[in-house]
Amino acid sequence: MNLTLLLLEKTVVKTGSGKLGLDRSRAWIEIMGKSDIVPVLVSNS
């Protein structure tokens, strides 16, 4: 599945295997009839 997201900025996150530079965006989600816009981190792996 491909999503079309507007990439807002890059951020560095710490993981168990080290630091990663990831893109940040926002996504509209809907779960069980409730919806909201939430921040998301985008990884190609």
C-alpha positions in Angstrom: 0.0 0.0 0.0 1.3 3.5 -0.9 0.3 6.5 1.1 0.6 10.1 -0.1 1.9 12.1 2.9 3.2 15.7 3.0 6.7 15.4 4.5 7.1 18.3 7.0 10.6 17.9 8.4 13.3 15.4 9.4 13.9 14.3 12.9 16.4 12.0 14.6 15.1 9.2 16.8 17.0 6.8 19.0 16.3 3.1 18.5 17.8 -0.1 19.9 20.2 -0.2 17.0 21.2 3.4 17.1 20.0 6.8 15.8 17.9 7.1 12.6 16.9 10.1 10.6 13.2 9.9 9.8 10.7 12.1 8.0 7.8 13.5 10.0 4.3 14.1 8.7 0.6 14.0 9.9 -2.1 11.5 9.1 -5.8 11.4 9.5 -6.8 8.2 11.3 -10.2 6.7 12.1 -10.7 3.9 14.6 -14.0 2.6 15.8 -15.9 5.7 14.5 -13.5 8.2 16.1 -11.0 10.2 14.0 -8.1 12.6 14.6 -5.0 14.0 13.0 -1.9 12.5 14.5 1.9 12.9 14.0 3.6 10.1 12.2 7.2 9.1 11.5 7.9 7.7 8.0 10.5 5.0 7.4 11.2 3.2 4.1 12.3 0.0 5.8 
